[in-house]
Amino acid sequence: MDNILVVKKKVQLAAKYMSEKVPTALFLGPDGETLFGWEAQQRYKELTEDEANQDCYYFKRFKMDLLKTDDLTRDSVVRDVNGLSMAAMRVFQLAIACLKDRVIDGAGIRPEQLTFALEPEAAALFIRNSQMERKDDRLDKFAVGKKFLVVDLGGGTGDLTSMQVTENLSLRQLHRSCGGDWGGESINITFWEILNKIFGTDMIEEFKHKYLSDYLELEDAFESKKRLITDFREIQISLPQSLIDMTQEKCQKSVEDLLVYKRMTDVACVRGRNRLSLSQGTMESLFRTTVCTLIEEMRQFIEEDMKIILVGGFSNSKIIQDVVRKEYGSHNVIIHPESDLAVLKGAVFYGHEPASICSRVCKYTYGLEVQRYFLKGDPEELKTRIDGHPYCTKVFAKIVTIGEEIGIGIGRASEEISPLSKHATSMTMKIYKSTQRNPRYVTEPGCDHVGQIKVETSWKQEIKVWMKFGEAELIVEGRDAGTGELVEGAATLDLLAS
């Protein structure tokens, strides 16, 4: 691809943190100053050291808030490191604006050239293309029929997607993808849970609010240590003097005496004046939950002769690599030397060749909430009457089924839709997803509301709602039920409706 634009990256700040990836960090100053990434992190640290951060917002790893929120709406909020809240839409709007200014405008990319790319797919394309360009025998040839599992381990989440090479060398998804909060950040969370047990949750919270600069420095110190961990030997981390002094003041004990008092000498000990040494057993516990979850999740995908490709920043962990190789030693485990940039570079390949992905597998069963004539066996509590006729409410009208493979650009239609009232000119229909293959009602366990579609129609015109699930984003269209022609503006999608 000779026409791929190469954008030079800033590495000065990145080198300090041993990563070329920009952190999800947003700084908002009282005068309108807005910074993203390394610059945001550096700016906020400087202000906290000078105790001049009172009127600032600093959001860190706020993407994970989307994963933790079951019911996202336009009113959803995210909190910064000090607990200050702001509308989630505003935070993401500002973050995207920073990326637009730096990357899109700076590189001269036109809006019509932008598209969404799914991370595991992008990583798979990068590995495939880099192998083709380098003719790297270690990665083996991506021959027709070859199957492989992409294990994308980032800072916040881990994602698994299994792919197969088709006859035209495009990639098809084999199973529905899965993911969760078992990326590198899960290790950091466990680290702070250990500190909470040692010092007490209240003290750590007070330490964070009183000495935020030291708190962030301790956080970065552990992150740097974590990237260098190759086995489960003990590691040492320098404790800020402010935390040591606070321990003495609040507990009337040194950190060493506190560990003895809490019977936690098997968890950690003190080396020298201020170095907290985490034991071998503690190091194992830091990784145990994340590693066990990853291995178990991989079991549902693994097939005979399937290659395993590790990508993402957390895949550089020697511990993760060793565990995967030990558990799945019979498979060819590939760790690309640029694994932490695989998603970024693969997304560029995908933008130039979107047909490289030919099909995807539905992660859930999707359908619309509708009303129909009441049938024998329908729950009485869902019965209602409209114009004197009995109807059943909250019916799950399925459009696609969990595990179903759908080609790119292929749409699925709902049943004919028309208003129940002669005077209605529009309808709002709720979209539901389900973990079941054939749900009958949206009230069943495993059914969740994900958004709504507003359909502009009339008593005389029946509309079919077409939903495209094979794309990287959900696309909704309204088509005339009789002719199949697209009706502009007939269907509008809203995924943030409460």
N, C-alpha and C positions, 0 to 999 in steps of 0.2 A: 504494500500500500504506500506508494510514493507520495500520495497527496495528503497523508496524515500530518497535521500541524503539531509540531513539538513545542510545548510551552515550558520555558525554563522555570525551575522551581527554586524557592528560597530554602537554603539548607543551613544557614548560620545558626538560627535558633533551634532548628530540628536536630542538629548535631549534638546539642547539649543533652537532649532527651533520647538520643539513640533511635530516632525514628524519622522517616521521611514523610510520614502521614501527618496531616494537620489535625490537631485535636478539636473536638467539638466544644469550643469555648467562645462565649460572646461577652464582650465588655460594652457597657453602656454608661457613658459619663453624663453628668448633670448638664453639660453644655452641648449635648447632642453628639459628642464623640462616640463613634461606633467602631469597634475592632473585632476581628474574628481570628480564631486560631492561635498561633504562637504569639502574635502581637497582643491579643487580648489577654493571654495568660501573663505575659511579661509586664504589661501596663498595670494590671490589677495587683500584681505582686509589689511593684514599686510603690503604689499608693498605700497598700496595707502596711508596708514597712515604715512609711511616713505618717501613718494613721490618718490618711486623707481620703479614705474610701467610703465615708459615711453616706454620701449621696450618689453612690454608684451601684450598678447592678453587675453581677458576674455570674453568668449561667455556664455550667459545666456538665458535659455529657447529657444534655437535655433531650437528646433523641430517645434515651431510655424511658423517659416519662411517657412517651407514646405507647411503649410496650406494656407499661405498668397500669395504664388507664384502660378499663374495659369499655367505657362509654364516652368516647370523645365527642365533644360538641363545640360549637363556636365559643362557648363560655368557659371551656377548659382552661386551666391555668398551669403554669410551671413555676417552680421556686428556684431562686438562685442560692448560692452557697450560704447566704445569711438567712435564708428562709423568706426573703421578700418575694412576693408573687407578682406575676404579670401574665396577661392573656397569652396563651400558648401560640395563637395565630400571629400575634405581634412579634413574639420572640423569633418564630421561624421566618416570618416575613423579613425581619432585619438581618437574620443570618443569611438568607438566600440573597438579599440585596448585596451583602458583602461579597458573596461568592460571584454574583453577577458582575460587580464592578471589577473584581480582581481577575477572574478567569474568562468569563464570557465576553465582556466588552474589551478586555485587554487582549484577547486572542482574535477579536473580530468575528466571533461566531454569531450568525444570524438566528433569530428566534425560531424560524421554521426548521433549523438544523438540530434543534434540541429534542431529545426523546428520553424516556425512562429506560433504564437498564437494570435488570435484577442481578444482585451481586454474585451469587454462585454461578449463574450463567456467564456473566462477564469474565469471571475467573477462569471458567472452563475454556472460553474462547481464547483467552490470553495464552493459556498453556498449549492449546492446540496450535495456534498461530506461531508462537515462539518456537515450538518444536519443528514446524514446517520450515521456518526461516533458517533455523540453526542446524537442521538435520541432526538433532541431538539424540544419539542412540540411547542414552540413559532414560529418556522419557518414552521410548518405544514409539512406534508409528501409530498414529490415530487411524487405523484401518477401518474399513466398513464393518459394522457389527460390533466393534469394540465397546465395552461398557466401562464406565468409571463413576466413582462417587466423589463429588466435590465437597470437601469439608472446609467451610469458610469460617475461620475463627477470628473475629475482630476483637475490638476492645470491649464492646458492650454485649454483642450477641454472637451466637454460633448458629450457622445455617448449613443444612445438608440437602444436597440435590443430586440425584443419580441421572446420568445421561448416557445416550448411545449414539454412535456415529452412524448416519444413514448413508444411502448409496450416493447421494450428491455431496457428501461430507458435511452436511448440516447436522445439528444436534437435536435429538428429541428427548424429552423428559420421560423417564421410566416410571417413577413413582411420585406421589405428591410430596412436595418438599416439607421440611419441618425446621423449626428453629426455636431458640429460647435464650434466656439471659444466662448463658453459660460460656461467655467470652472471657477475655482477660480481666475485665472489671470485677467478675465474681470472686477472683482471688483477692483483690483489693478490699472488697466488702468483708470477706472473712477475716482479713488482717485487722480491720477496724473493730470487728466483733471481738477479737482476742484482746485488743487494747481496752475495749469497754469492760471486759471481764477483769482485767488487771487493775485499771484505774477507776472504774465505775463510769456508767453512762453519763451521769450528771457532770462529772469532772471533765470528761472528754468534750462534752458540749460547751462547758464554760471555757475550756482551753481554746476551742474553735472560735468562740465569739470574742474572747479577750485577746488572743494572740493568733489571729487568722493567718498572718504571714508565716509564723512558725508551723501552723497546722498544714498549710499548703506545702511548705518545705519538707515536712515529714512525709506527706503524701507522695511527693516527687521522689524522695529518697527511697521509699519502698518500691515505687514503680521502676526505678533504675536498677535496684537490687533484683527485682523479680525477673527482669529481662536477662540477667546474667546467671540465674539459677540453672544448674545443669543436673543436679541430683538433690536428694533430700538431706544434705548435710546442713548443719546449723548455719544461720546467717546473722550478721550483726548490723544493727541500725543505730545511728547516733540519735539520742533523744534530745530535743530542744531543752535548753536550760530553763526556759519558762515552765515547761511541764514538770521538770524535776523539782523546781522551787514550789510549784503549786501542790505537788504531792506532799512535800514536807509541811507546807502550810495547812493543807486541808486534812491530811491523815496523820500528821505528827510522826511520819515515818519516811525513811529513804525508800527509793524504788526497790532496792534489794530487800529491805525489811518487809515491804508491802507484799512482795512475792512470797516470802516465808509465811507471813500472817494469813494470806489467802490460800496457802497450800498450793501454789502454782509454780513451784521451782522445777517441776517436770515440764512446764510449758515454756518458761524463759528464765534467764538469769542475767545478771549485770556483769559486764566485762569492763574493766577500767573505771573511769569516772562516770561516763554517760552512755555507754553502748549497751543497748538491749539485745541480748542474744537469744534468738528463737531456736528451740531445740529441734532435733531431727524429727521427732514425733509431731511437733507443731507444724513443721514444714509439710509433712505428709498430710496433715489434716487441712492445711490451707488449700491443697489441690484436690483432696479426695472427692468431695461432692461433685465438683466440676468435671473431673476426669471420669468418674463413674457414670455420670449422666451422659457424657459424650459417647462413651463406649456402648452404653445401652441403646442410645438413639441410633447409633450406626448399625446395630444388629438388624434392624428392620429393612435396611437397604442392601446389605452385603449379599452379593451373589458370587457364584464360582467364577474365577478368572477375572473378577472385576478389579480394576485399578483403583487406588485411593490417592486423591490429590489433596494435599494440605495447603491452604492459602490463608492469607490474613495475617496481621501482625502477631497474634497470639500463637499461630502455628510455628513461629520461630522458637518457641519454648522447647528446649531440649527434653524436658520432662514429658510434654505432650507428644513429641515425636517418638520417644522411647516407648511410652505406653501403647501408642497406636501400633507401632511395629511389633511389640511383644504380643499384643492381642490378635493382630491380624497379619502375622508374619508370613503367611502363605500368599498374601496378596502383594502386588508391587506398590509400595508406598512412595509417592513422589512428593518431594519438598523442593519447589522451584527456588532458585537463589533470589528471585525478586518476588517472593510470595506475598510480602506486605503491600506490594504495588499491583498485584495481579488484577484486582477488581478495577482499579483506576484505568490501567492500560487496556484491559479487556473491554471496558465500556466504550473506549474509543473505537476498537475493532467493531463492536456491535453497532455503533452509530453509523459506520460506513457500510456494514453488511448485516442489516437487521434480519435478513432471510437466513442467517447462519443458525438461528433457532427456528425449527419448523413446527414444534408442538409443545404444549405444556399440559400438566395434569392438575385437575381441580383439587384444591386443598380442602374444600368443603362442598357440601350440597347447598346450592343457592336457589332461592325462589322468592315469590311475591306473596304477601298477605292479601287474600281475596275473600270475597263472599260469594257463595253459591247456594242453590236450592238445598234445603235441609234434607239429608238422606237418612235412611235407617242405619242406626249405629253411631250417628254423630252425637257428641255429648250434648245433653239438654242445656247445660249452662252456656253453650255457645249459640243457642237458638235465638233468633230475633225475627221480627216481622217487618216487611217493607211492602207498602201498598197492599196489605192484607195477605201477603204470601210469606211462607216460612223460609227463612234463610239461615245458613250456618256461617257464623263469623270466624275470623282468625284461621282460615284454611291456608295451608302451605301449598302454593301452586309451584311445583318444582320446575326449574329450568335446566339445571345441570346437576350431575351427581358426583359426589365425592369420589376421587380416584379415576374419574373419566378423563381420557386424553382428548384434547381439543386442538385442532390445527390453528395456526396463526391466521387471524383475519376471519375466522369462521364464527358466525353469530348463531345464537339460539333464540328462538322466539317463544314468547308467552302465548297463552290462549288469547282469543279475541277479547278486547277490552272495550266496554262502552259504559257510559254513566247509568246508574240505576234510576236516576231521575231525569225526566224530559227537559228540565230547566238547567241542568248542570252543563257547564262548558269545560270543566277540567276535573281531574281526579288526582289525589295523592296516594300513591301506593308504596307501602313499606317493603324494603328488601330485607330478607332474613338469610342467615347461613345456619347450617346444621352439621353436626358431626355424624348424623345418621344418614343412611342411604335413601330412605323413603319416609320422611316425616309427613304426617298428615295435617298436623296443626302447628302453628307457630308457638303454642304454649307448651310444647313437649320439651323434656330435658334435652340439652344440647343445642337448642335453637337460640340464636342471638340476633337482635336487631342491628343492622349495619348501615342503614341509610334509607333514603326514599327517592321515588321517581315521581315527578309531577307530569301528568299526561294531559295535554291539551286536546280535547276532542269534542264531539257533540253527539246528540241522540241519534243522528242519521249516519254517523261515520264510526266504524269500528277500527280500532288501532291494535296492532300487535307490537309489543315492546321487544326489541331485539337487543340482546346483551352479549357482548363479546368478552369472553373470559380467557381467551388464549393470548391476549395481549399482555404487555407489561403493566397496563393499567386497565381498569374496568371501563368499557365504552358502552353507552346506551343510545339506542336510536328508536324513533317511532316510525312505523311503516303502515301504510294502508293495508288493512286485513284482506281486501279484495284483490288489489293490484300488486301489492308487494313494494310499491314505490315509497321512497323515503319522503317523510313529511317533515320538512324543516321546522325545528322548534317544537315538535310534537311531544318530545320526551326530554326532561331535564333531570340530571342526576344530582343528588345532594347527599354526600356521605357524612356530613356533620349535623344532620338534623337530629334533634333530641327526641 
